[in-house]
Amino acid sequence: MAAIINLVSDQIAPIILGALHYRPSHLVFIRSGLEKYANNVARICRYLNQRLSVTHEEHIVDPYHFEDVLSKLRALPLDSESLCNITGGTKVMALAAFQAMNERGVPSFYIDTDNGRLITFRQSRVEAEPFDSRLTSERFRLDHRCHDREGTDAVVSKRSASRRIDQRHPQPSERVAADQPLFPCRPEPIHPRPIFPGIPRSFGTS
């Protein structure tokens, strides 16, 4: 596998999963200019460099400007073995990437974590195959700490301090369960209910 183009967002697990699955020799990161996304690229590369022999490059785009993203993706030097991971990024970035890859005959793929599928778009056809997306926050944290020696002491120190604070002022919302996936859960739809059972909300209005 030559290269994977990745759309960078807050969630880094889909990029890691895609790279581990296809094992590319080169990664292209499309991201905004915000520092937190540069940090996400650095985290991804530190994690993957322990498992793959891979190089990378980064391209800055306006994540909400369709034409800007599209023009920069059109200009990328790609070959017949390239792929594009459209799981991350903003909706505008994903649409622009899908359009650019379609024009150039480069397959795009989406990691459907809710249904455990890898969906690949190849111009006129769509393929879906089973995919194991069980990369939990605890597994990633442990692996990342083991292979990122520079940040280990800081992580341990921060967690120790957090425990001391939690003992005095517990904050359950800030703690992450060991088996919680890195991917956000799909929210359940909220259906409005009448104020009183059996009485519609519009009762008594004109």
C-alpha positions as a printed Julia matrix, in Angstrom:
206×3 Matrix{Float64}:
   0.0    0.0     0.0
   1.53   3.3    -1.09
  -0.35   6.09    0.74
  -3.49   6.89    2.73
  -4.94  10.39    2.77
  -6.47  11.15    6.19
  -8.85  13.88    7.31
  -7.8   14.99   10.8
 -10.37  15.82   13.48
 -10.77  15.34   17.24
 -11.08  11.57   16.88
  -7.75   9.95   16.03
  -8.74   6.28   16.38
 -10.26   5.95   12.85
  -6.97   7.1    11.32
  -4.99   4.63   13.43
  -7.38   1.78   12.62
  -7.23   2.51    8.89
  -3.42   2.6     8.92
  -3.12  -0.63   10.92
  -5.53  -2.34    8.54
  -3.91  -1.28    5.25
  -0.3   -0.78    6.48
   0.67   2.07    4.11
   4.2    3.31    3.56
   3.11   6.97    3.59
   0.39   8.99    5.33
  -1.02  12.31    4.12
  -2.78  14.38    6.79
  -5.31  17.03    5.77
  -6.03  19.32    8.71
  -6.87  22.83    9.82
  -4.23  25.18   11.17
  -5.31  24.79   14.81
  -2.58  23.57   17.16
  -4.7   20.77   18.61
  -4.9   19.08   15.2
  -1.14  19.37   14.74
  -0.84  17.68   18.14
  -3.23  14.95   17.02
  -1.04  14.24   13.98
   1.99  14.0    16.27
   0.18  11.54   18.56
  -0.91   9.4    15.63
   2.61   9.26   14.21
   4.2    8.39   17.56
   1.75   5.52   17.96
   2.07   4.17   14.42
   5.85   4.52   14.2
   6.12   1.76   16.81
   4.2   -0.58   14.5
   4.78   0.52   10.92
   7.57   1.9     8.78
   5.77   4.98    7.56
   6.5    8.55    6.49
   4.03  11.42    6.53
   3.23  14.89    5.28
   0.67  17.52    6.33
  -1.46  19.96    4.34
  -3.35  22.87    5.91
  -6.88  23.65    4.68
  -9.86  25.72    5.7
 -12.04  22.88    7.03
 -15.28  24.75    6.21
 -14.33  25.93    2.71
 -15.28  23.27    0.15
 -13.31  24.74   -2.77
 -10.15  25.16   -0.7
 -10.16  21.53    0.44
 -11.09  20.27   -3.03
  -8.33  22.19   -4.83
  -5.63  21.0    -2.43
  -6.76  17.38   -2.68
  -6.8   17.61   -6.46
  -3.17  18.79   -6.38
  -1.85  15.87   -4.29
   0.54  13.49   -6.12
  -1.26  10.15   -5.86
  -0.83   6.78   -7.55
  -3.07   3.8    -8.32
  -2.46   2.24   -4.87
  -3.53   5.29   -2.86
  -6.6    5.34   -0.61
  -8.51   8.07    1.2
  -9.91   7.65    4.71
 -13.0    9.89    4.84
 -14.03   8.87    8.38
 -12.6   12.0    10.04
 -12.6   15.72    9.33
 -15.58  18.04    8.99
 -18.51  17.17    6.72
 -17.17  19.72    4.21
 -13.76  18.02    4.23
 -15.31  14.58    3.76
 -17.48  15.72    0.84
 -14.56  17.47   -0.85
 -12.32  14.44   -0.37
 -14.95  12.09   -1.75
 -15.39  14.31   -4.82
 -11.64  14.7    -5.42
 -10.94  10.97   -5.06
 -13.84  10.08   -7.36
 -12.44  12.4   -10.03
  -9.03  10.78   -9.78
 -10.18   7.17   -9.54
  -8.83   6.77   -5.98
 -10.97   4.61   -3.64
 -12.29   6.15   -0.42
 -13.2    4.22    2.7
 -15.27   4.87    5.8
 -14.95   2.95    9.09
 -18.49   2.32   10.33
 -17.82   1.63   14.01
 -21.52   1.37   14.95
 -22.0   -1.65   12.69
 -18.44  -3.03   12.6
 -17.98  -2.5     8.85
 -15.39  -1.11    6.5
 -17.18   0.6     3.6
 -15.17   1.23    0.44
 -16.29   3.52   -2.38
 -14.82   2.66   -5.79
 -16.4    5.11   -8.23
 -19.45   3.18   -9.5
 -19.68   0.59   -6.71
 -19.74   0.37   -2.92
 -18.28  -2.56   -0.98
 -18.78  -3.4     2.69
 -16.84  -5.94    4.73
 -16.72  -6.86    8.44
 -14.22  -4.8    10.42
 -12.98  -5.11   14.0
 -12.99  -1.57   15.38
 -12.43  -2.47   19.04
  -9.68   0.01   19.88
 -10.59   1.1    23.4
  -9.35   4.14   25.25
  -7.58   1.99   27.85
  -5.75  -0.09   25.25
  -4.68   3.03   23.36
  -3.59   4.8    26.55
  -1.5    1.84   27.74
   0.12   1.3    24.34
   0.76   5.01   23.91
   2.37   5.34   27.34
   4.59   2.28   26.78
   5.97   3.59   23.5
   6.03   7.31   24.21
   8.66   7.47   26.96
   8.94  11.23   26.75
   5.39  11.73   27.91
   5.1    8.85   30.38
   6.14  10.74   33.51
   3.82  13.61   32.68
   0.88  11.24   32.14
   1.5    9.38   35.4
   1.95  12.64   37.31
  -1.25  14.1    35.84
  -3.27  10.98   36.67
  -1.91  10.89   40.24
  -2.86  14.52   40.74
  -6.32  13.81   39.32
  -6.83  10.98   41.82
  -5.98  13.31   44.73
  -8.45  15.9    43.43
 -11.15  13.26   42.85
 -10.82  12.04   46.44
 -11.79  15.52   47.64
 -14.14  16.53   44.81
 -15.23  13.53   42.72
 -16.01  14.43   39.11
 -17.4   11.26   37.47
 -17.93  13.02   34.12
 -14.17  13.48   33.72
 -13.23   9.84   34.29
 -13.15   7.44   31.34
 -14.16   3.8    31.73
 -11.49   1.26   30.81
 -13.6   -0.34   28.11
 -15.03   2.85   26.65
 -14.34   3.12   22.9
 -12.42   6.09   21.51
 -15.28   6.62   19.1
 -18.24   8.71   20.3
 -21.51   6.87   20.79
 -24.36   7.69   18.46
 -26.92   9.73   20.47
 -30.39   8.31   20.84
 -33.15  10.46   19.28
 -35.17  12.53   21.73
 -38.91  12.35   21.23
 -41.01  15.13   22.84
 -43.66  13.85   25.21
 -46.93  15.5    26.24
 -46.95  17.31   29.56
 -49.6   14.91   30.9
 -50.1   11.34   29.67
 -52.88  11.12   27.12
 -53.11  14.89   26.65
 -51.41  16.26   23.53
 -48.98  19.16   23.95
 -51.19  21.4    21.76
 -54.28  20.89   23.98
 -56.06  24.13   24.74
 -54.17  26.2    22.18
 -55.66  27.91   19.17
